Structure formats: structure tokens, C-alpha cells
């Protein structure tokens, strides 16, 4: 399966290595194909820059060691999601044939689409 993680999952996994999001990230990168889009990486770098700039170098190393496939988020206006900030992530997942999006974001959770399936980190771990 191809699994894309949202910024909130990647952020939590990076800051809290013993967390459920971290366990989901490990599973996605070892048992499935972890997919990261440039939009998520850029958003994560902005958040870390604002909240913990001292960790930017560590974040770069963390991402470099994390087995994943990189994709580019399309910058089109079409979206099935209410929050415009989430549209590039959803569009990237659809365009790249992702099977699952792992997210705790309510905008993703309220989507009424069959594919990609949206799961929380805990739901993904139960698969």
C-alpha cells in the first residue's frame, strides 16, 4: 500500500518518537510505501522554524534517513476538501495513487471519498 502522512502526523512523529503517530510512520516506511509530498515537507519546515528553530538541522537528518517516496503536490485549484491549505496534499495523494492518508485533521476526516482512505494513526496501526 502507498501511504501518505499529513503534516500533523509527521510533526508529532518527529517530536515524540514514542507516540502513536511515530509508530504509524515506522509501519508506513517499513511495511508499506511511505509517500511524502513537497507541500507537507515545506509546511513541516515552516512549523519547526516557528516553534523549534533549534531542531531544523535534526529535522533534515530525520527526513534524510526516513525511507520514503517523494512526490510533488500539484498547484491546481480543484479540490474536494473544505480547507484550501489541505487541497495540495489531497490532490497529491489522488494524483499519485495513494491508498491511505494518515491524518488527524478534521478536514481530511470529513471527506466522503473511497480512495484514498483517510485514517488516524491509531486506525492505521490496527490494519
C-alpha positions as CSV (number, residue, x, y, z in Angstrom):
1,X,0.0,0.0,0.0
2,X,1.0,3.6,-0.7
3,X,0.6,5.7,2.5
4,X,0.8,9.5,2.6
5,X,1.1,11.2,6.0
6,X,-0.2,14.7,6.7
7,X,2.0,17.3,8.4
8,X,0.4,16.8,11.8
9,X,1.4,13.2,11.8
10,X,5.0,13.9,10.6
11,X,5.3,16.7,13.2
12,X,4.2,14.5,16.1
13,X,6.3,11.6,15.0
14,X,9.4,13.8,14.8
15,X,8.9,15.5,18.2
16,X,7.6,12.5,20.0
17,X,9.4,9.3,18.9
18,X,7.4,7.1,21.3
19,X,4.0,8.3,20.1
20,X,1.3,6.6,18.1
21,X,2.0,8.8,15.1
22,X,5.7,7.7,15.3
23,X,4.7,4.1,15.3
24,X,2.4,4.7,12.3
25,X,5.2,6.4,10.5
26,X,7.6,3.4,11.2
27,X,5.0,1.0,9.9
28,X,4.3,3.0,6.8
29,X,8.0,3.3,6.0
30,X,8.8,-0.3,6.6
31,X,5.8,-2.4,5.7
32,X,4.2,-0.2,3.1
33,X,5.4,2.6,0.8
34,X,5.6,5.9,2.7
35,X,4.9,8.8,0.4
36,X,5.8,12.4,1.4
37,X,4.8,15.4,-0.7
38,X,6.9,18.5,-1.0
39,X,4.0,20.6,0.4
40,X,4.0,18.6,3.6
41,X,7.7,18.8,4.0
42,X,7.7,22.6,3.4
43,X,4.8,23.0,5.8
44,X,6.7,21.0,8.4
45,X,9.8,23.0,8.0
46,X,7.8,26.2,8.5
47,X,6.2,24.9,11.7
48,X,9.5,23.7,13.1
49,X,11.1,27.0,12.1
50,X,8.5,28.9,14.1
51,X,8.2,26.6,17.1
52,X,11.6,24.9,17.5
53,X,14.2,26.5,15.2
54,X,16.9,24.7,17.1
55,X,15.6,21.4,15.6
56,X,15.8,22.3,11.9
57,X,19.1,20.5,11.4
58,X,17.8,17.5,13.2
59,X,14.7,17.5,11.1
60,X,16.8,17.5,7.9
61,X,18.7,14.4,9.1
62,X,15.5,12.7,10.3
63,X,13.9,13.2,6.8
64,X,17.0,12.1,5.0
65,X,17.1,8.8,7.0
66,X,13.4,8.1,6.6
67,X,12.6,5.7,3.8
68,X,10.0,7.3,1.6
69,X,9.0,8.2,-1.9
70,X,8.9,11.9,-2.7
71,X,6.2,13.5,-4.8
72,X,5.2,17.0,-5.8
73,X,1.9,18.4,-4.9
74,X,0.0,19.9,-7.8
75,X,-0.9,23.5,-7.5
76,X,-4.3,23.4,-9.2
77,X,-7.5,24.9,-7.8
78,X,-9.6,21.7,-7.9
79,X,-10.3,20.3,-4.6
80,X,-12.7,18.0,-2.7
81,X,-11.6,19.4,0.7
82,X,-13.0,22.4,2.6
83,X,-9.7,23.8,3.7
84,X,-7.7,25.3,0.8
85,X,-4.4,24.6,2.7
86,X,-5.1,20.9,2.5
87,X,-6.0,20.8,-1.2
88,X,-2.4,20.3,-2.4
89,X,-2.0,17.4,-0.1
90,X,-5.2,15.7,-1.2
91,X,-4.5,16.4,-4.8
92,X,-1.0,14.9,-4.5
93,X,-2.5,11.8,-2.9
94,X,-5.1,11.4,-5.6
95,X,-2.6,12.1,-8.5
96,X,0.0,9.7,-7.1
97,X,-2.5,6.8,-6.5
98,X,-2.1,6.8,-2.7
99,X,-4.2,4.2,-0.9
100,X,-4.3,5.8,2.5
101,X,-3.8,9.2,4.0
102,X,-2.9,9.3,7.7
103,X,-4.2,12.4,9.3
104,X,-5.8,13.7,12.5
105,X,-7.1,16.8,10.6
106,X,-10.9,17.1,10.7
107,X,-11.0,18.4,7.1
108,X,-9.4,15.1,5.9
109,X,-11.5,13.1,8.3
110,X,-14.8,14.5,7.0
111,X,-14.0,13.6,3.3
112,X,-16.6,11.4,1.7
113,X,-14.3,9.6,-0.8
114,X,-13.4,5.9,-1.3
115,X,-9.8,6.4,-2.3
116,X,-7.6,7.4,-0.7
117,X,-9.0,6.2,2.5
118,X,-8.3,8.6,5.4
119,X,-7.3,7.0,8.7
120,X,-6.0,8.3,12.0
121,X,-2.6,7.0,13.1
122,X,-4.2,4.6,15.6
123,X,-6.6,3.3,12.9
124,X,-3.8,2.7,10.5
125,X,-1.8,0.7,13.2
126,X,-4.9,-1.6,13.6
127,X,-4.8,-2.6,9.9
